[in-house]
């Protein structure tokens, strides 16, 4: 069990070792976002901006314009939440290769409550032109996504706080824009992103005991979305369930629905936050 933010922290250090232009910026949350590991290794390439998220973004955009590859980090409620206009105007509009990393996303932040539970961030970020959007399923995948993002333009990487199951293989290759079919089946398709993919696999095992064979898809890349894999699954199984730790309005499930409604409509059930704010509680209670 490891939080996905740990995978990001390890991947960031590896990215820094491979490319001297990789830099990290923090909004006074280096330990929580695991950028303190990068700071310890490359102190001259780490920048503490303080509690000033709008400044964090504009500084990173300027650095990117001069050839750096910045990773900006904070809680997802504050980044992208507090600095959405700066992300839109100085990063996405200018197509600068800044990697916006939103940590402590989702309702599993737990006791911090509604103000700190980012439940709308995917809907904000996936609608921005030029923006890649990723939600790693576990720490292994978070590390791979971090390394892959170095070669891309603007990116948003969504990470969790809590320790969650590590179930993807370290040696498995990650491909940007490619969904992964983790389990075969022709009765129903379950599509997840983030740590909820593990829950989808658990559900598939339970359904198998009832002679229902579920196909499970890990949709770690929300944008660009893998239309081919999604449409094939809809054709093969005829019914789709999506599960995410995000509002069902505008999130991963909505992205899937947009694809299927245009290319192969089938019944779809979207599981997630039902148009409400979160509340304080343990992650297990809230989920």
VOGUDO-858752 format. One line per 10 residues: their letters; for each residue z, y, x of C-alpha. Coordinates in Angstrom, 2 decimals. Each point is the difference from the previous one (the first is absolute). Layout:
% residues N
a = Z Y X; ...
END
This chain:
% residues 287
xxxxxxxxxx = 0.00 0.00 0.00; -1.08 3.36 1.37; -0.84 3.37 -1.57; -3.65 0.98 0.20; 1.06 3.17 1.87; 0.99 -2.24 2.93; -3.54 -1.33 0.24; -1.29 3.57 0.01; 2.38 0.98 2.80; -1.12 -2.91 2.15
xxxxxxxxxx = -3.65 0.67 -0.75; 0.38 3.68 0.87; 1.39 -0.83 3.45; -2.88 -2.42 0.61; -2.49 2.63 -1.17; 1.55 2.48 2.42; -0.34 -2.46 2.84; -3.67 -0.54 -0.77; -0.98 3.62 -0.64; 1.53 3.01 1.75
xxxxxxxxxx = -1.13 2.30 -2.81; 2.33 -1.63 -2.53; 2.93 2.32 -0.79; 2.88 -0.23 -2.48; 1.56 2.76 -2.07; 3.24 -0.24 -1.97; 1.68 2.11 -2.67; 3.54 -0.62 1.28; -0.11 -3.69 -0.94; -1.02 -1.76 3.19
xxxxxxxxxx = 2.45 -2.91 -0.32; -0.71 -0.60 -3.70; -3.75 0.02 0.62; 0.29 -1.99 3.26; -1.80 2.67 2.01; 3.01 0.13 2.34; -1.45 -3.12 1.63; -3.14 1.98 0.84; 2.15 2.94 1.15; 1.89 -2.21 2.43
xxxxxxxxxx = -3.24 -1.30 1.49; -2.05 3.23 -0.04; 2.39 2.97 -0.19; -2.71 2.54 0.86; -2.16 -1.23 -2.87; 2.71 0.18 -2.67; 0.53 3.19 -1.99; 3.05 0.72 -2.16; -1.12 2.55 -2.56; 3.22 0.06 -2.01
xxxxxxxxxx = 0.41 0.16 -3.76; -3.29 1.84 -0.50; -2.52 -2.42 -1.44; -2.70 2.59 -0.66; 0.20 1.05 3.63; 0.00 -3.64 1.07; -3.39 -0.49 -1.63; -1.67 3.19 1.19; 1.18 -0.53 3.58; -1.37 -3.55 -0.09
xxxxxxxxxx = -3.34 1.23 -1.35; -0.28 2.49 2.85; 0.81 -2.69 2.54; -2.64 -2.28 -1.52; -2.57 2.79 0.22; 0.71 0.13 3.76; -0.53 -3.74 0.48; 3.40 -1.55 -0.65; 0.69 -2.84 -2.44; 3.16 1.08 -1.83
xxxxxxxxxx = 2.31 -2.20 -2.06; 2.19 2.13 -2.28; 3.12 -1.58 -1.45; 2.59 0.71 -2.67; 1.25 -1.43 -3.27; -2.86 -0.39 -2.44; 1.68 2.29 -2.54; -0.21 2.79 2.57; -3.27 -1.03 1.65; -2.35 -0.03 -1.85
xxxxxxxxxx = 2.24 1.29 -2.79; 1.01 3.38 1.40; -3.14 0.76 1.97; -2.84 -1.29 -2.15; -1.95 3.27 0.13; 0.12 0.06 3.81; -1.15 -3.63 0.17; -2.88 0.76 -2.36; -1.16 3.21 1.67; 0.69 -0.48 3.71
xxxxxxxxxx = -0.45 -3.77 0.36; -2.18 -1.49 -2.76; -2.31 3.00 -0.53; -0.49 0.43 3.75; -0.25 -3.79 0.50; 2.55 0.03 2.82; 1.20 -3.40 1.29; 3.65 0.51 -0.89; 1.99 -3.04 -1.13; 2.50 1.00 -2.69
xxxxxxxxxx = 2.77 -2.60 -0.08; 2.21 0.02 -3.10; 3.18 -2.00 0.53; 2.69 -1.02 -2.49; -2.62 -0.27 -2.74; 0.58 -1.71 -3.31; 3.03 -0.74 -2.13; 1.54 -2.33 2.61; 1.41 3.06 1.79; 2.84 -0.83 -2.37
xxxxxxxxxx = 3.22 2.06 0.04; -1.80 3.20 1.07; -1.22 0.26 -3.58; -2.92 1.59 -1.79; -0.36 3.05 2.25; -0.71 -2.23 3.00; -2.00 -2.76 -1.68; -3.69 0.77 0.51; -1.79 -1.58 -2.95; -3.06 2.25 -0.29
xxxxxxxxxx = -1.30 0.23 3.58; -2.90 -2.46 -0.28; -1.46 1.92 -2.93; 0.19 3.25 2.01; -1.52 -1.36 3.18; -2.73 -2.33 -1.24; -1.73 2.81 -1.90; -0.52 2.07 3.17; -3.49 -0.17 1.50; -0.12 -1.41 3.57
xxxxxxxxxx = 3.46 -1.60 -0.33; 0.65 -3.68 0.80; 3.02 -1.47 -1.82; 1.99 -3.02 1.16; 3.03 -1.90 -1.31; 0.97 -2.79 2.43; 1.47 -3.14 -1.51; 2.47 -0.62 2.83; 1.00 1.12 3.49; -2.76 -2.01 1.70
xxxxxxxxxx = -2.68 1.63 -2.13; 1.55 3.45 0.47; -0.39 -0.38 3.76; -3.65 -1.03 -0.36; -0.79 2.84 -2.39; 1.58 2.52 2.35; -2.18 -1.20 2.87; -3.13 -0.10 -2.17; 0.57 3.52 -1.30; -0.41 1.50 3.47
xxxxxxxxxx = -3.77 -0.47 -0.32; -0.20 1.58 -3.45; -0.01 3.49 -1.49; 2.77 1.23 -2.32; 2.38 -2.76 -1.07; 3.04 -0.51 -2.18; 2.27 -2.94 0.86; 2.72 -0.84 -2.53; 3.15 -1.68 1.32; 3.27 -1.31 -1.41
xxxxxxxxxx = 3.61 0.33 1.03; 1.48 -3.38 -0.87; -0.34 -3.23 1.94; -2.61 -2.16 -1.70; -1.58 -3.37 0.64; -2.32 -0.35 3.00; -2.58 -2.51 -1.17; -3.39 0.99 1.43; -1.03 -1.59 3.26; 0.11 2.07 3.17
xxxxxxxxxx = -3.31 -1.41 1.17; -1.78 0.71 -3.30; -2.62 2.72 0.32; 0.29 3.18 -2.05; -3.23 1.56 -1.25; -0.06 3.50 -1.44; -1.29 -0.08 -3.57; 0.25 -3.78 -0.31; 2.35 -1.63 -2.51; 1.57 -3.30 1.03
xxxxxxxxxx = 0.02 -3.03 -2.30; 3.31 -1.64 0.90; -0.09 -2.77 -2.59; -2.82 -1.57 -1.96; -0.11 -0.52 -3.73; -2.32 0.40 -2.99; 2.38 0.54 -2.94; 1.29 3.51 0.73; -0.20 2.55 2.82; 3.16 1.74 1.23
xxxxxxxxxx = -0.65 3.04 2.19; 2.82 1.65 1.91; 0.56 2.60 2.68; 2.96 0.54 2.29; 2.99 -2.36 -0.09; -0.86 -0.85 -3.61; -2.71 -2.29 1.37; 2.75 -2.43 0.98; 1.29 0.12 -3.58; -3.53 -0.75 -1.20
xxxxxxxxxx = -0.05 -3.11 2.18; 3.37 -1.07 -1.40; -1.32 0.48 -3.53; -3.07 -2.09 0.82; 2.20 -2.85 1.19; 1.99 0.14 -3.25; -3.19 0.01 -2.08; -1.32 -3.02 1.87; 2.93 -2.02 -1.36; -1.44 0.76 -3.44
xxxxxxxxxx = -3.46 -1.10 1.13; -1.25 3.59 0.21; -1.85 0.69 3.23; 0.23 3.65 1.00; -2.16 1.71 2.57; 2.08 2.48 2.06; -1.62 2.99 1.68; 1.61 2.34 2.51; -1.57 3.42 -0.57; 1.39 1.77 3.07
xxxxxxxxxx = -2.92 2.44 0.10; 0.10 2.04 -3.19; -2.80 2.23 1.22; -2.72 -0.91 0.82; 0.52 -2.74 -2.57; -1.56 -3.45 0.30; -2.14 -0.08 -3.14; -1.75 -3.25 0.90; 3.19 -2.07 0.24; 1.48 1.52 -3.15
xxxxxxxxxx = -3.10 -0.54 -2.12; -0.39 -3.58 1.22; 3.63 -0.73 -0.92; -0.52 1.48 -3.47; -3.11 -2.11 -0.53; 1.69 -3.17 1.23; 3.31 0.31 -1.88; -0.69 2.28 -2.97; 3.38 1.74 0.03; 1.77 2.24 2.54
xxxxxxxxxx = 3.63 0.99 0.58; 0.87 2.78 2.46; 3.47 0.61 1.42; 1.20 3.00 1.99; 3.08 2.06 0.81; -1.60 3.17 -1.37; -0.82 1.66 -3.30; -2.59 -2.04 -1.88; -1.75 3.32 -0.69; -2.31 0.74 2.90
xxxxxxxxxx = 1.28 -2.70 2.32; -1.52 -3.19 1.39; -0.29 -1.54 -3.46; -1.95 3.00 -1.21; -2.31 -0.26 3.02; -0.68 -3.64 -0.87; -0.58 0.89 -3.66; -2.53 2.65 1.00; -2.00 -2.57 1.96; 0.09 -2.70 -2.64
xxxxxxxxxx = -0.71 2.29 -2.95; -3.24 1.06 1.68; -1.12 -3.33 1.44; 1.60 -2.90 -1.93; 2.55 0.84 -2.70; 2.71 -2.61 -0.62; 3.49 0.15 -1.51; 2.44 1.56 2.48; 3.78 0.33 0.02; 1.39 2.70 2.29
xxxxxxxxxx = 3.57 -0.59 1.21; 1.82 2.91 1.61; 1.99 3.08 -0.93; -0.66 0.87 -3.63; -0.38 3.81 0.02; 3.63 0.78 0.84; 2.09 1.11 2.94; 2.20 -2.36 1.96; 3.79 -0.07 0.20; 2.76 -0.94 2.41
xxxxxxx = 0.81 -3.64 0.53; -0.48 -2.83 2.44; -3.62 -0.98 0.73; 0.51 -3.37 -1.68; 1.41 1.62 -3.15; -2.83 2.52 -0.23; -2.81 -2.46 0.69
END
